């Protein structure tokens, strides 16, 4: 939640391939549709995150928030440890400000967190906000998660808000 990649690196448009060893802080990795931060119309498209060890006081991986679109992201071979939330997907953080999310794959991920996975239409605004956009085509494959609170949390949403969400070959364990 500090600087965006676009603020610190010059990259080929529409392709980011980011390899890392460890991050910590607010959200370890935040994939945002934040046109206002970039000060231009742009989509967060074709993002690859591979082979990372992540730890965070908030979300190890957060997808969402902003006012643009997030598309075609693949997060693979991640180890999430000592995090409040493993993976958080949320298109809206405040009223009138929302990101559409489409075609995101999470694969080969181990999670040890208070909450493994949270999907919510909003973290702070009304779910009836007309600005809230659709979250679609999200795949979780080969996820092994252990959490001390509910492993999968999906908050109330409007019909059609979440579409084509798939969990395949995954284990979510809740330890009381």
Secondary structure, DSSP 8 states (H G I E B T S, - for coil): --S-HHHH----TT-EEEE-SEE-SS-SEEEEE-HHHHTS---EEEEEEEEEEE--SSEEEEEEEESSEEEEEEEEEEEEEEEEEEEEEEEEEETTEE-EEEEEEEEEEEEEEEEEEEEEEESSS-TT-TT---EEEEEEEEEEEEESS-SEEE----TTSEEEEEEES-EEEE--
